C-alpha cells in the first residue's frame, strides 16, 4: 500500500455541493496544450454537474472541439458563471440551467430548454453526484439514502429519458461512474452502490440502444481533486487525498476530460457498453486487484503496528493459497485434492505440450 503523504492544504467546506472557487489549490480544469481539432464541431452536449470539477473540465474540452454546451448545476452560480466564461472563451456557446437533476420534471425542462436554444442534442454527459461518508450503515438515514440515489442514479434515468426523442444516429451518452464501483468503499456505502448501478445501467442501456446506433459508455475516475472532496471529507483526510494510488496523487479534472472527448467523438465509433478507467493506476480487472485492494482496506482499519504485521502475514498466506487454487481450478476435484504445487506445474506443462 503506497505511503500516505500530504498533497494539498487541509481544508473543509461546510456546504455541499462544494465550491470550486474556495478550494486551495484550485483544480486544473483546462489543459492549455489542448487546442482541439474539431472532433465535436457543430454538436450540442448536455453536462450535468457541469459547473465545476470534472464537469467543468469536460465542458471546456468539448468547447475546444467545437461543441455548444448546456451546463446543468444545482445552485453554485459563481462556479457556473466561471464555467460559462471559460466555454465562451474557447469559441462555443454555453447555456446555464439551474435546478435539481433528481427531479424528473426538471430534467425534461432542461432538455427542452437546450433544444429551444440550440435546436439539437448530440451528447448527454450524466455526471452529477453527491456523497456523504458514514462510519456505519446504521448511520445512513432514509433521507440520505434517497437523496444520494436521486442525484447519482435516478438523474441518469431522468435525463436520458428526456433526451431520447432528440438523440439521432451517432449520438453518445456518457455516464460518470467511479473506481468505487469496482473496489467498494467502507465509508461510502450508498455512493459506491449508486456507482455500481451506473456501471450496470451503462452496459444494459448500450445493448438497448445499439440498434439505434446510439453509443453508451462510461468513465470511472479514481481520486480526483474536485469540490466534492473538501465538502465531504474532514480536513486531515483532504490533506492526503489521492496519495494511496500507485501514481501517488489525486488526478486533476483536465486529466479526466480527454476520456469524455474520446467517447463523445467518432474516435470511439466502435465502442459501446465500455468503461474507461483514469484512476491513477488502480487495476480493476485482474485477479491481483482483489488481493491488493483487500489488503489496503484491511490494513487501513488495523490499529497497532503489531496487529498490522500479523494481518500482512495472514494476507500473504491467503494470497498464496488463492493463487495455488487458481492454478489447478480447471482440474477435476479428486485431481485437485491429490496434486501438490509441483503436480499442478506438471499438469500445466503437459497441457502446453499437447496444444
ZAPAFI-530059 format. One record per residue (C-alpha): residue in one letter; x, y negated, z negated. Coordinates in steps of 0.2 Angstrom, whole numbers, plus 5000, padded with zeros to 4 digits. Each point is the difference from the previous one (the first is absolute). Layout:
AXYZ;...
END
This chain:
X500050005000;X500849835005;X500549894985;X498849864997;X500749835002;X499449824999;X499549945018;X498949844997;X499649894985;X498850064987;X498349935004;X498150034998;X498549925007;X498450004989;X498850005015;X499750125013;X500149995015;X501749944997;X500749845008;X501450015012;X500549814998;X500350044981;X501250145003;X501949994997;X500850035012;X498749985013;X499750165011;X500849995017;X498550005012;X500849965016;X501550075009;X500849855009;X500950125012;X498450065007;X499449905014;X498750115007;X499850075018;X498149985003;X499550184994;X498349934994;X499849865012;X498249955002;X499450124986;X499049954984;X500450094983;X499050004983;X501250024985;X499250024983;X501149944985;X500949895014;X500349854989;X501650074992;X501250154998;X500050135014;X498449925007;X500949835003;X501550095007;X498950105012;X499049845005;X501749915004;X500750155010;X498450025010;X500049815004;X501750015007;X499450145011;X498649895007;X498550054989;X498749884993;X499650054982;X498550004988;X500750004982;X498850074987;X500449954982;X499150004983;X500349834992;X501949965002;X499749845011;X501849934998;X500850165006;X498750025014;X500449825006;X501850045000;X499750155010;X499049915013;X501449875001;X501250135004;X498950095013;X499749845009;X501849954999;X500350155011;X498849955013;X498450104995;X498349954993;X499650054983;X498250014992;X499950014981;X498550094993;X499850004981;X499050144991;X499950174992;X500450145012;X499250124987;X498349945006;X499350075016;X499049855005;X501649894999;X500950115011;X498749995013;X500049814999;X501950005001;X500050105016;X498649905008;X500949844996;X501650075008;X499050045016;X499249835000;X501649914999;X501150115011;X498850105010;X500850174998;X500850124988;X501450125003;X500950044984;X499350034983;X501350004985;X499250074984;X501349944988;X499149924985;X500450094983;X500049984981;X500750104986;X499850004981;X501350114991;X499450104985;X500950124988;X498650125000;X498550055010;X499049974985;X500449815001;X499349995018;X498349934998;X498550035012;X500149815006;X501950025004;X499850165009;X498649935011;X500949845003;X501650095005;X499150125012;X498949855007;X501549905005;X501250145005;X498950125009;X498249955002;X500649845009;X500950115013;X498350085004;X499149845000;X501249905011;X500250155012;X498150025001;X499749825004;X501450005013;X499650165009;X498749925013;X501349875005;X501550125002;X500450065018;X501150135007;X501849974995;X499549924983;X501050044984;X499550024982;X501449994987;X499850054982;X501249964986;X500250154989;X501550024988;X501450124995;X498950034984;X498850105011;X501450135002;X500950004984;X498749944988;X500149874986;X499750044981;X499549824997;X499049965015;X498850145001;X498649915008;X501149905012;X501050165006;X498350095002;X499449875012;X501650005010;X499850195002;X498249975006;X500749875012;X501250135007;X498650135002;X498949875008;X501449955013;X500250185005;X498150045001;X499549845009;X501450025013;X499250165005;X498249925000;X500649865011;X501250095012;X498750025014;X499849814999;X501949985003;X500049904983;X501650044991;X500050014980;X501650004991;X500749954983;X501549934991;X500550064983;X501249874993;X501150044984;X500449874988;X499849835008;X500249824993;X498349935001;X498849904988;X499250174995;X501650044990;X500149854988;X498149994998;X499950184994;X501650054991;X500849944984;X501549885003;X501350134995;X499450125013;X499949875013;X501949964997;X500550185005;X498650035013;X500650105015;X501750054992;X499550184999;X499950045019;X501550075009;X500449835008;X500049924983;X498849855003;X498349955004;X499649975018;X499549835007;X498449985009;X500949955016;X500850175000;X498350095000;X499149895013;X500950085015;X499150164996;X498449925003;X500649915016;X500550175007;X498350084995;X499049865007;X500949995017;X500150125014;X501750064994;X498950124989;X498850055014;X500350194997;X499849994981;X498450024990;X499750074983;X501849974994;X500749904986;X501749915000;X501049994984;X501149844997;X500350054982;X501949974996;X500550185003;X498750104990;X499850175010;X498150045000;X499950155012;X501350134994;X500250134986;X501449904992;X498849854997;X498950104988;X501550054989;X500849835000;X498449904997;X499550124986;X501749984992;X499849815000;X498350004993;X500450124986;X501749924995;X499249825000;X498850064986;X501350094989;X500549894985;X501850064995;X501650045009;X500150174992;X498250045006;X500449935018;X501550115001;X499050154995;X498649955013;X501349995014;X500650184996;X498350065000;X499649915017;X501650075008;X499550184994;X498249985007;X500749935016;X501250155003;X498650124997;X498849905012;X501350005014;X500450194997;X498150035001;X499949905016;X501450105009;X499150164998;X498249945000;X499750085018;X500450184994;X498750124993;X499749994981;X501050174996;X501449945010;X500149834992;X500050094983;X501450125004;X501149875009;X501349904991;X500849845007;X501250105011;X498650115006;X499149855006;X501549945009;X500250165009;X498250005005;X500249835008;X501650065009;X499150155007;X498549895006;X501349895009;X500850145009;X498450075006;X499449835008;
END
